[in-house]
Amino acid sequence: MLKFYGQISESNKKFIIKREKLIFFLASLTPVIIGTILTIIAAIKINYIWFLFLIPILFFISIPLYPLGKKTLDLMIPTKIIINKQMIISEGNNYKCVRNSIDIKKIIDYGNYYQIYFKWPKKSYRFLCQKDLIVEGTLEDFENLFKEKIVRKIKK
């Protein structure tokens, strides 16, 4: 068994937050696009062209510009990742995600951490294993366990 435990670095937190905001943005685009289409149809059908001014507002509200609060961060940032041959568990202050090892698509080695990517629909960015936080097992054990899945990439 492998265990990563502790507070991840600020740069790694930013990586997770950036990815989560991207997912939120992409998920919010669907209702915005539907709303845009309905607004255009309504503007043409009832001859109220000023309705078209609502379109930029719809896009603006879909952009997550606000800073995230502690409660939201507690739902994103892992403090413990436990790995065995069958299961991978990521735990934070207010969440617990469990994934099957079979569902791993790839593991990218960014130098100071591993990011585990899962196949669709099991995707989650909450499986970030910061190398200096390993408390049980070794990095060699990790690399031997997932040797066919690891892709080395130095993050700049």
C-alpha positions as CSV (number, residue, x, y, z in Angstrom):
1,M,0.0,0.0,0.0
2,L,1.1,3.6,-0.8
3,K,0.0,6.6,1.1
4,F,0.5,10.3,0.4
5,Y,-0.5,12.5,3.4
6,G,-0.3,16.2,4.2
7,Q,-1.1,19.6,2.7
8,I,-0.1,20.0,-0.9
9,S,1.9,23.0,-2.1
10,E,0.3,26.2,-3.3
11,S,1.3,25.6,-6.9
12,N,-0.3,22.2,-6.9
13,K,-3.4,23.7,-5.3
14,K,-3.5,26.2,-8.2
15,F,-3.3,23.3,-10.7
16,I,-6.3,21.6,-9.2
17,I,-8.3,24.9,-8.8
18,K,-7.5,25.8,-12.5
19,R,-8.8,22.4,-13.7
20,E,-11.9,22.5,-11.6
21,K,-12.7,26.0,-12.8
22,L,-12.3,24.8,-16.4
23,I,-14.7,21.9,-15.8
24,F,-17.2,24.3,-14.2
25,F,-16.9,26.7,-17.1
26,L,-17.4,24.0,-19.7
27,A,-20.3,22.5,-17.8
28,S,-22.0,26.0,-17.5
29,L,-21.6,26.6,-21.3
30,T,-24.4,24.1,-22.1
31,P,-27.2,26.1,-20.4
32,V,-25.7,29.4,-21.7
33,I,-25.7,28.1,-25.3
34,I,-29.3,26.9,-24.9
35,G,-30.2,30.2,-23.4
36,T,-28.5,32.1,-26.2
37,I,-30.4,30.1,-28.8
38,L,-33.7,30.7,-27.0
39,T,-32.9,34.4,-26.7
40,I,-32.2,34.7,-30.4
41,I,-35.4,32.9,-31.3
42,A,-37.4,35.1,-29.0
43,A,-35.8,38.3,-30.3
44,I,-36.7,37.3,-33.9
45,K,-40.1,35.9,-33.2
46,I,-41.5,38.7,-31.1
47,N,-39.4,41.4,-32.9
48,Y,-37.6,42.5,-29.7
49,I,-34.1,42.9,-31.0
50,W,-33.0,44.4,-27.7
51,F,-33.2,40.9,-26.3
52,L,-29.9,40.2,-28.1
53,F,-28.2,42.3,-25.5
54,L,-28.9,39.5,-23.0
55,I,-26.4,37.2,-24.8
56,P,-23.2,38.8,-23.4
57,I,-24.8,38.7,-19.9
58,L,-25.4,35.0,-20.3
59,F,-21.8,34.4,-21.2
60,F,-20.5,36.6,-18.4
61,I,-22.3,34.8,-15.7
62,S,-20.9,31.5,-16.8
63,I,-17.3,32.6,-16.2
64,P,-16.0,31.6,-12.7
65,L,-14.0,34.8,-11.8
66,Y,-14.7,34.8,-8.1
67,P,-12.1,33.5,-5.6
68,L,-12.9,30.2,-4.0
69,G,-13.8,30.1,-0.3
70,K,-12.4,27.6,2.3
71,K,-15.4,25.4,2.1
72,T,-15.1,25.1,-1.7
73,L,-11.4,24.4,-1.4
74,D,-12.1,21.7,1.1
75,L,-14.1,19.9,-1.5
76,M,-11.3,20.0,-4.0
77,I,-7.9,19.8,-2.3
78,P,-6.7,16.3,-1.3
79,T,-5.0,15.8,2.0
80,K,-4.6,12.0,1.8
81,I,-4.3,9.6,-1.1
82,I,-4.2,5.8,-0.4
83,I,-3.3,3.5,-3.2
84,N,-3.4,-0.3,-3.3
85,K,-3.5,-2.7,-6.3
86,Q,-7.3,-2.4,-6.8
87,M,-8.4,0.9,-5.3
88,I,-7.2,4.5,-5.1
89,I,-8.8,6.7,-2.5
90,S,-8.5,10.5,-2.4
91,E,-9.6,12.3,0.8
92,G,-9.9,15.9,1.6
93,N,-11.3,17.7,4.6
94,N,-14.9,17.4,3.3
95,Y,-14.9,14.7,0.6
96,K,-13.8,11.1,-0.2
97,C,-13.4,9.8,-3.8
98,V,-12.8,6.2,-4.6
99,R,-11.7,4.9,-8.0
100,N,-10.7,1.5,-9.3
101,S,-7.2,1.1,-10.5
102,I,-8.5,-0.5,-13.7
103,D,-10.0,2.9,-14.6
104,I,-6.7,4.7,-14.8
105,K,-6.1,6.2,-18.2
106,K,-2.6,7.5,-17.5
107,I,-0.4,9.0,-14.8
108,I,1.6,12.1,-15.7
109,D,4.8,12.7,-13.8
110,Y,5.2,16.5,-13.6
111,G,8.4,16.4,-11.5
112,N,7.3,17.1,-8.0
113,Y,3.9,15.3,-8.3
114,Y,2.0,12.7,-10.1
115,Q,-1.5,13.5,-11.6
116,I,-3.6,10.4,-12.0
117,Y,-6.1,10.6,-14.9
118,F,-9.1,8.3,-15.2
119,K,-11.1,7.2,-18.1
120,W,-14.5,8.8,-18.8
121,P,-16.8,9.1,-16.8
122,K,-14.6,8.6,-13.8
123,K,-12.5,11.7,-14.3
124,S,-11.4,13.7,-11.3
125,Y,-8.5,16.1,-10.6
126,R,-8.5,15.2,-6.9
127,F,-5.9,12.5,-7.4
128,L,-2.7,14.6,-7.2
129,C,0.1,12.7,-5.5
130,Q,2.8,15.2,-4.3
131,K,6.0,13.2,-4.2
132,D,7.4,14.7,-0.9
133,L,4.2,13.8,0.9
134,I,4.6,10.0,0.6
135,V,4.5,8.5,4.1
136,E,4.0,4.8,3.4
137,G,5.7,3.0,0.6
138,T,8.2,4.5,-1.8
139,L,8.1,6.4,-5.1
140,E,9.8,3.3,-6.6
141,D,6.9,1.2,-5.5
142,F,4.5,3.7,-7.1
143,E,6.4,3.6,-10.3
144,N,6.6,-0.2,-10.4
145,L,2.9,-0.5,-9.7
146,F,1.9,1.8,-12.6
147,K,5.0,1.6,-14.9
148,E,2.9,1.1,-18.0
149,K,0.7,4.1,-17.3
150,I,3.3,6.7,-16.3
151,V,4.2,9.5,-18.8
152,R,7.0,11.8,-17.8
153,K,6.4,15.5,-18.4
154,I,8.2,18.3,-16.7
155,K,5.8,21.1,-16.0
156,K,7.0,24.6,-16.7
